[in-house]
Amino acid sequence: MLRHFVAGAVAVLAASAGVGALAPSAGAAPTIDISVDAGTSLGTVPSSGVGLNLGFGDEHMGDANVTSLMKAAGVRQLRYPGGSGADEYHWKTHTSGDGKGWIPSNTNFDRFMDIAKKVGAQPILTANYGSGTVQEAADWVKYSNVDKGYGVKYWEIGNEVYGNGHYGNGKGWERDDHADKSPREYGKNLVAYSKAMKAVDPTVKIGAVLTTPGGWPDKEKAPGDTADWNNTVLSIAGSSIDFVIVHWYPGGKTTADLLNTPSKIAATTSELRSLIAKYTGSRAASVEIAVTETDAVGSPALTSQAAALFAPDTYMTWFEQGATHVDWWNLHNGTDQAPTTVHGQTDYQDGGILSAETCAGGKCQPPRDTPFPTYWGIRSLTALAKPGDTMVKSSSGNSSVSVHAVRSSNGGLNVMLTNKSPENAAEVSLSYAGFTPAAGAVTTVSYGKGDTALTTAERGTAVAQTLPPYSITTLQLKPASGTAGADKPTPAPTPTAATPVVTASGTTGTRAQAERGVPVGQPTPGSTSGDLASTGASNAVKYSALGGLLLIAAGGVLVLRGRRRRALHGK
């Protein structure tokens, strides 16, 4: 069951060529200064940080070539059973909803765990809060960790539970069969889930679903509420959880908007940390932040180069801000939207990193499992860092080039440079503190527009590089002779105070909002809040259950099945 994208805002934006450019004006561009402070640590690369979503409707998720591609991309975490589908999925019977719909037989929990083992990835599971029970979740822990010995540590309680209709006049996208859909009820039930699941295995970690700061319905209060979702849930369940969950879909009217969104992550993280400190007390430092869904939905680019550049920048920025998991949506997704052209490149308007071989508008995707540029963007991270490597401080003199730097376990320094201009090469000059690079040409690993693989070459020097347009270039630097290990990174100060989230065009929202054409950051009708952001869709929020087509791969043939829009989210 493959999730598709709504035509609405995304297709209109792309078709109207609102693809923006972070390109300098004509003429010789000034050299951009890049600074790397290799002596200041931003923490270590999390062991299971680079994650990916898998849905129980994807019958090809365990194909041998698919697991090989995931492993080669450095995927270290797999999320299952998939977005909003998790709130309808019953793991014991491998059924969804009323149990009458078709589900592939080869995507049950045991099969998923076999895939995770082959990939070398840690699983993160989403317990069914919407239509499941506390006992069902506890039984899942018992089967997984006691009976089968899988040792699954991370358990989310529900998907986007705040999308259950509590906000927005009773209309939402997330299934929730509880009579009371308030954050108070979710908080109380979260405590019950945690207690029952930890009674089976005290080592499991339980995650609370939060609204993403700056995105609707953050800060909203429905009738009868005394506080917003995040404050209410954490005030009740703060002592019962081990991590908090947000979904990061920053979108943007243009590709330039999209590529600038990682700059908002620091403020978002700071607000989350303040909430965690407020309600978990002495445990605050151990409560993790997990971004269990992200991609470029809501922007013009979903599979083309801009999305590929967005991916590693987003992963690394979240890691540098202390997030322990970031999971891309999705392995395979499919779409019923016709391809568009973004900066001269075909964009298949598909949230997957591998082709689902769907056809729309008379045009078909490449053969099944062909990697989209987003796959290569994620895979570029393998040239930058390994789990346990030390992220270090770095900065760029111009927002058109982003930088991330990592001290490798062998004493070297890797520097990832992303040129966000679709048209112009960028000349960069690099300086270093706490590290002396060896002289001469350096090894680079790059991914450029139109490439179908990562390219390793000897190019430029440690202090000067020319970055092709719309490219990712990672310098793999060796230390000068006699300097290895001379400077060990020292921890950077950890911000504790909340930085206000600037809500502007491109502010994050949920995938469901983007798919429904709901402007991200849009207040509840009747709310006194002002507009927070817009994806370019109408300001009128439509909460009606829209009809949709669910794309199901059955025996290699795509079958169209009418389903409510809510059911499209997360399967």
C-alpha positions in Angstrom: 0.0 0.0 0.0 1.9 3.0 -1.3 1.3 6.5 -0.1 0.8 9.0 -2.8 1.0 12.8 -2.9 -1.9 15.2 -3.3 -1.9 17.3 -6.5 -2.8 20.5 -4.7 0.0 22.7 -3.4 3.0 20.6 -4.4 2.1 20.1 -8.0 1.0 23.6 -8.5 4.1 25.0 -7.1 6.4 22.9 -9.3 4.3 23.5 -12.4 4.4 27.2 -11.9 8.2 27.1 -11.9 8.3 28.4 -8.3 11.6 26.6 -7.9 13.7 29.5 -6.8 17.5 29.5 -6.9 20.2 30.2 -4.5 22.3 31.5 -7.4 24.5 34.6 -7.3 24.0 37.2 -9.9 25.9 37.0 -13.2 29.6 37.6 -13.1 32.4 36.3 -11.0 31.1 35.2 -7.6 33.3 36.0 -4.5 35.1 33.1 -2.8 33.1 31.7 0.1 35.0 31.2 3.3 34.5 27.9 5.1 35.8 27.5 8.7 36.2 24.2 10.5 37.0 24.1 14.2 38.1 20.5 14.5 38.8 21.0 18.2 35.2 21.7 19.2 32.9 18.7 19.4 29.2 18.8 18.6 28.8 15.2 19.9 29.2 11.8 18.3 27.3 10.5 15.3 24.5 8.4 16.7 24.8 4.6 16.2 21.3 4.3 14.6 20.9 7.8 13.4 20.4 7.4 9.7 16.9 5.9 9.4 14.3 5.1 6.9 10.6 4.3 7.0 9.2 1.0 5.8 5.4 0.4 5.4 3.6 -2.9 5.9 2.1 -2.4 2.4 5.4 -2.6 0.6 5.8 -6.1 -0.7 9.2 -5.3 -2.2 10.9 -4.0 1.0 12.7 -7.3 1.5 13.9 -7.9 -2.0 17.6 -8.8 -2.1 18.6 -5.8 -4.2 16.6 -3.5 -2.0 18.2 -4.7 1.3 21.6 -4.4 -0.4 20.8 -0.8 -1.5 19.7 0.1 2.1 22.8 -1.4 3.6 25.1 0.4 1.1 23.4 3.7 1.9 24.4 3.3 5.6 20.8 2.9 6.9 21.1 2.1 10.6 17.4 2.3 11.6 14.2 1.1 10.1 10.8 2.3 11.2 7.8 0.0 11.0 4.8 -0.5 10.3 4.5 2.9 8.7 3.1 6.4 9.5 -0.7 6.6 10.0 -1.0 3.0 8.9 0.5 2.1 12.3 -2.7 3.4 14.0 -4.7 0.8 12.1 -2.2 -2.1 12.0 -2.6 -5.2 14.2 0.7 -7.0 14.4 -0.7 -10.4 15.6 -3.0 -10.9 12.7 -1.1 -8.8 10.2 -4.2 -7.0 9.3 -5.2 -3.3 9.0 -8.4 -1.5 9.7 -11.4 -3.8 9.4 -9.1 -6.6 8.3 -10.7 -6.9 4.9 -8.2 -5.0 2.9 -5.3 -6.8 1.0 -1.9 -6.7 2.7 1.1 -8.5 1.4 1.9 -11.7 3.3 5.6 -11.0 3.2 5.6 -7.8 5.2 4.6 -9.1 8.7 6.6 -8.3 11.8 9.0 -11.3 11.6 9.7 -10.6 8.0 10.5 -7.0 8.9 12.9 -8.1 11.6 14.6 -10.3 9.1 15.0 -7.4 6.8 16.4 -5.2 9.6 19.0 -7.9 10.4 20.1 -8.1 6.8 20.5 -4.3 6.5 22.2 -4.1 9.9 19.6 -1.7 11.2 18.0 -1.1 14.5 14.2 -1.3 14.4 11.9 1.4 15.8 8.3 0.3 16.1 5.1 2.3 16.3 2.5 0.7 18.6 -1.1 1.0 17.5 -2.7 3.8 19.6 -5.5 4.7 17.2 -7.3 1.3 17.1 -5.2 -0.9 19.3 -5.0 -1.5 23.0 -2.4 -1.3 25.8 -2.5 -5.1 26.0 -1.9 -5.5 22.3 1.2 -3.3 22.6 2.5 -5.2 25.7 1.9 -8.5 23.9 4.0 -7.2 21.0 6.9 -6.4 23.4 6.6 -9.9 24.9 6.6 -11.6 21.5 9.4 -9.5 20.2 11.8 -9.3 23.2 10.9 -12.3 25.4 9.6 -15.0 23.0 11.8 -14.1 19.9 14.7 -12.4 21.6 14.7 -9.5 19.0 15.6 -6.9 21.7 13.7 -4.0 20.1 14.4 -1.0 22.2 12.5 1.9 20.7 8.7 2.0 20.7 6.5 5.0 19.6 3.0 5.2 21.0 1.0 6.1 18.0 1.9 8.1 14.9 0.6 11.7 14.6 -2.0 11.4 17.3 -2.6 15.1 17.4 -4.1 14.7 13.9 -7.1 12.8 15.4 -9.6 15.6 15.0 -9.2 17.2 18.4 -8.1 20.3 16.6 -9.9 21.5 13.5 -13.6 21.0 14.3 -13.4 17.2 14.7 -11.8 16.5 11.3 -8.4 14.9 11.2 -6.2 12.4 9.3 -5.2 10.1 12.1 -7.3 7.2 13.3 -8.2 7.4 17.0 -11.0 5.4 18.3 -10.8 6.8 21.8 -14.0 8.7 22.8 -11.8 11.4 24.3 -9.2 12.6 21.8 -7.7 15.3 23.9 -4.0 15.6 24.8 -5.0 14.8 28.4 -6.3 11.4 27.3 -3.3 10.7 25.2 -1.0 11.6 28.1 -2.9 9.3 30.5 -3.0 6.4 28.0 0.7 7.0 27.3 1.5 6.3 31.0 -0.6 3.1 30.8 1.2 1.9 27.6 4.6 2.7 29.2 3.8 0.9 32.4 2.4 -2.3 30.7 5.2 -2.5 28.1 8.0 -1.9 30.7 6.5 -4.5 32.9 7.3 -7.0 30.2 10.7 -5.6 29.4 12.1 -2.8 31.6 14.8 -2.0 29.0 12.4 -0.7 26.3 12.3 3.0 25.5 8.9 4.6 25.1 8.3 7.6 22.9 5.7 10.4 23.1 4.2 12.0 20.0 4.6 15.8 20.1 3.6 18.5 17.7 6.6 20.0 15.9 7.4 23.5 17.3 6.3 26.1 14.7 3.9 23.7 12.8 0.2 23.3 13.2 -1.3 22.5 15.7 1.6 23.6 17.9 0.5 26.2 20.6 -3.2 25.5 19.8 -5.9 25.0 22.4 -9.2 23.3 21.6 -12.3 23.9 23.6 -11.9 22.6 27.2 -8.1 22.5 27.0 -6.0 24.4 29.6 -2.8 24.1 27.6 -1.5 23.0 24.2 -0.7 19.5 23.1 3.0 19.3 24.1 2.7 20.9 27.5 -0.4 18.8 28.4 1.1 15.5 27.3 4.5 16.0 28.9 3.0 17.3 32.2 1.1 14.0 32.5 3.6 11.5 31.0 7.0 13.2 31.4 8.2 10.7 34.0 7.0 7.7 31.9 8.8 8.4 28.6 12.4 8.0 27.3 12.2 10.0 24.0 10.0 12.5 22.2 8.9 12.3 18.6 8.5 15.0 16.0 8.0 14.9 12.2 9.9 17.4 10.1 8.3 18.4 6.8 9.6 22.0 6.4 8.5 22.3 2.7 8.8 25.7 1.0 7.4 27.5 -2.0 10.7 27.2 -3.8 13.7 24.9 -3.8 15.7 27.7 -2.2 13.2 27.8 0.6 13.6 24.1 1.1 17.4 24.2 1.1 17.4 26.9 3.8 15.1 25.0 6.2 17.9 23.2 8.1 18.8 26.6 9.6 15.5 26.4 11.6 16.4 23.1 13.3 18.5 24.7 16.1 15.5 26.8 17.3 13.1 23.8 17.0 15.5 21.6 19.0 16.0 24.3 21.7 12.2 24.6 22.3 11.9 20.8 22.5 14.8 20.7 25.0 13.1 23.4 27.1 9.9 21.3 27.2 11.8 18.2 28.1 13.7 20.0 30.9 10.4 21.5 32.3 8.7 18.1 32.6 11.3 15.4 33.1 13.5 17.1 35.6 16.8 15.3 36.5 16.2 12.8 33.6 16.1 15.6 31.0 19.6 14.9 29.6 18.7 11.3 28.9 15.4 11.9 27.1 16.1 11.7 23.4 14.7 13.5 20.4 13.6 11.3 17.5 12.6 12.7 14.1 10.8 9.7 12.8 9.6 11.2 9.6 11.1 13.7 7.2 11.4 14.5 3.5 10.8 17.3 1.1 7.1 17.1 0.7 5.5 20.5 0.5 8.2 21.8 -1.8 8.5 21.6 -5.6 11.3 18.9 -5.4 10.6 15.4 -4.1 13.0 13.2 -6.1 15.2 15.6 -7.9 18.5 17.2 -7.0 17.2 19.8 -4.5 15.7 17.1 -2.4 18.9 15.1 -2.6 20.9 18.1 -1.3 18.3 18.7 1.5 18.6 15.1 2.8 22.1 15.0 4.2 22.0 18.6 5.4 18.9 17.8 7.3 20.2 14.6 8.9 23.5 16.2 9.9 21.9 19.3 11.3 19.6 17.3 13.5 22.4 15.1 14.7 24.5 18.2 15.5 21.6 19.5 17.5 21.4 16.3 19.5 18.7 14.2 17.8 19.4 10.5 18.0 17.2 9.3 15.1 16.2 10.7 11.8 14.0 8.6 9.5 13.4 9.5 5.9 9.9 8.9 4.4 10.0 6.5 2.6 11.7 3.4 1.0 9.1 2.9 -1.7 6.2 5.3 -1.9 4.6 5.6 -5.4 2.5 8.5 -6.7 -0.4 9.3 -8.8 1.0 12.8 -9.7 2.4 13.5 -13.1 6.2 14.2 -13.2 7.3 17.8 -13.2 10.5 19.5 -14.3 12.6 21.1 -11.6 15.7 23.0 -12.7 15.8 20.9 -15.9 15.5 17.6 -14.2 12.5 15.3 -14.0 10.9 15.1 -10.6 8.6 12.2 -10.1 6.7 13.7 -7.2 7.4 10.6 -5.1 8.4 10.4 -1.5 10.3 7.2 -1.9 14.1 6.9 -2.3 13.6 4.0 -4.8 11.3 3.9 -7.8 8.0 2.1 -7.3 7.6 2.1 -11.1 4.3 3.9 -11.0 2.8 5.8 -13.9 0.9 9.0 -13.9 0.0 11.6 -16.5 1.0 9.3 -19.3 4.6 9.0 -17.9 6.2 6.3 -15.9 9.0 6.2 -13.4 12.3 4.4 -14.1 12.4 0.6 -13.6 11.5 -0.6 -10.1 14.1 0.1 -7.4 16.0 2.6 -9.5 17.6 4.9 -6.9 16.2 8.5 -7.0 18.7 11.3 -6.4 17.4 11.4 -2.8 18.9 7.9 -2.3 22.3 9.2 -3.4 21.9 12.3 -1.2 21.4 10.0 1.9 24.2 7.6 0.7 26.6 10.6 0.6 26.6 10.5 4.4 28.6 7.3 4.2 31.6 9.3 2.9 31.3 11.8 5.8 30.8 9.8 8.9 30.5 6.5 10.6 28.6 5.9 13.9 30.7 7.0 16.8 32.7 9.6 14.8 32.9 13.0 16.3 31.0 15.9 14.7 32.9 19.2 15.0 32.0 22.8 14.6 32.0 24.4 11.2 30.6 27.4 9.5 30.1 28.9 6.0 30.4 32.6 5.0 27.4 32.3 2.6 24.2 30.4 3.0 24.5 29.2 -0.6 27.0 26.6 0.6 26.4 24.5 3.7 29.1 22.6 5.6 29.3 19.7 8.1 32.6 18.3 9.5 33.4 15.1 11.3 36.6 13.8 12.9 36.9 10.2 11.9 38.1 7.4 14.1 41.3 7.0 12.1 42.4 10.6 13.0 41.3 12.2 9.7 38.8 15.0 9.1 35.9 14.7 6.6 34.2 17.9 5.4 30.9 17.9 3.5 30.2 20.9 1.3 26.9 21.4 -0.5 26.5 24.0 -3.3 22.9 24.9 -3.3 23.0 27.0 -6.5 21.4 25.1 -9.4 23.3 27.2 -11.9 26.7 28.4 -10.7 29.8 26.7 -9.4 31.1 27.9 -6.0 34.7 28.7 -5.2 35.4 28.0 -1.5 38.4 28.7 0.7 38.8 26.6 3.8 40.5 27.3 7.1 41.1 24.9 10.0 41.5 25.1 13.8 42.5 22.1 15.8 43.6 20.1 12.7 46.4 20.4 10.2 45.6 18.8 6.9 48.3 17.1 4.8 49.4 19.0 1.8 48.6 18.1 -1.8 45.5 16.9 -3.6 42.7 15.5 -1.5 40.3 12.6 -1.9 36.8 13.8 -2.6 33.5 11.9 -2.8 30.9 13.8 -4.8 27.3 13.6 -6.0 26.2 16.0 -8.8 23.1 16.7 -10.8 22.4 13.8 -13.2 24.9 11.4 -11.5 23.9 7.8 -10.9 26.6 7.0 -8.4 28.9 8.7 -6.0 32.2 9.7 -7.6 35.6 9.4 -5.8 38.4 11.4 -7.2 41.6 13.4 -6.3 40.6 17.0 -6.6 41.6 20.4 -5.3 43.3 20.9 -2.0 42.3 21.0 1.7 42.2 24.8 1.5 40.6 25.5 -2.0 37.8 23.7 -3.8 35.5 24.4 -6.7 32.1 23.0 -6.1 29.9 22.2 -9.2 26.4 23.6 -9.2 23.8 21.6 -7.2 26.4 19.2 -5.8 27.5 17.5 -2.6 31.3 17.2 -2.2 33.0 15.5 0.8 36.7 16.1 1.4 38.4 13.2 3.1 41.4 14.8 4.7 44.4 13.1 6.3 46.4 14.9 9.1 49.8 16.3 8.3 52.6 14.1 9.3 53.2 14.2 13.1 50.0 15.9 14.0 47.5 13.0 14.2 45.7 13.0 17.6 47.4 16.3 18.7 44.1 18.0 19.1 41.2 16.2 20.6 37.8 17.9 20.2 36.3 19.4 23.3 32.6 19.6 23.8 30.7 22.6 22.7 28.4 24.4 25.1 24.9 22.9 25.1 22.1 25.6 24.8 19.5 25.3 27.4 17.2 28.3 26.9 14.5 28.1 24.3 15.0 30.2 21.2 11.7 31.5 19.7 10.8 29.7 16.6 10.4 32.1 13.7 7.3 31.1 11.9 7.6 32.0 8.2 7.1 30.6 4.8 8.3 27.0 4.8 7.7 26.4 8.5 7.4 22.7 9.2 4.1 20.8 9.1 3.1 17.2 8.9 3.0 15.1 5.7 -0.7 14.7 6.1 -1.2 18.5 6.0 0.8 18.8 2.9 -1.0 15.9 1.2 -4.4 17.3 2.2 -3.5 20.8 0.9 -3.6 22.2 4.4 -1.2 25.1 4.8 1.4 24.2 7.4 1.1 26.3 10.5 -2.5 27.1 9.7 -4.5 27.8 12.9 -7.6 26.0 13.8 -10.7 27.8 12.3 -11.9 30.3 14.9 -8.6 30.4 16.7 -7.2 33.8 17.6 -3.8 32.7 16.3 -2.5 34.3 13.1 -1.2 32.6 10.0 2.1 30.9 10.7 3.1 29.7 7.2 1.8 28.7 3.8 2.7 26.1 1.3 1.1 28.1 -1.4 -2.3 26.5 -1.1 -5.4 28.5 -0.3 -5.6 29.9 3.2 -9.0 28.2 3.6 -8.5 25.0 5.6 -10.5 22.1 4.3 -11.1 19.4 6.9 -13.4 17.2 4.8 -12.4 13.6 4.3 -11.3 13.8 0.7 -11.4 10.8 -1.6 -8.2 9.3 -2.8 -6.6 6.4 -4.7 -4.5 4.0 -2.9 -1.7 2.5 -5.1 -1.2 -1.1 -4.2 1.5 -3.2 -5.8 0.0 -6.7 -6.2 2.0 -9.2 -8.3 3.8 -6.3 -10.0 0.5 -4.7 -11.2 -0.7 -1.5 -9.6 -4.2 -1.7 -8.5 -6.2 1.5 -7.7 -8.4 1.3 -4.7 -10.6 4.1 -3.5 -9.9 5.0 0.1 -10.4 8.0 2.4 -7.5 10.4 2.4 -6.7 9.5 6.0 -5.9 6.0 5.0 -3.3 7.2 2.5 -1.1 8.7 5.3 1.5 6.2 6.3 0.9 3.0 4.4 
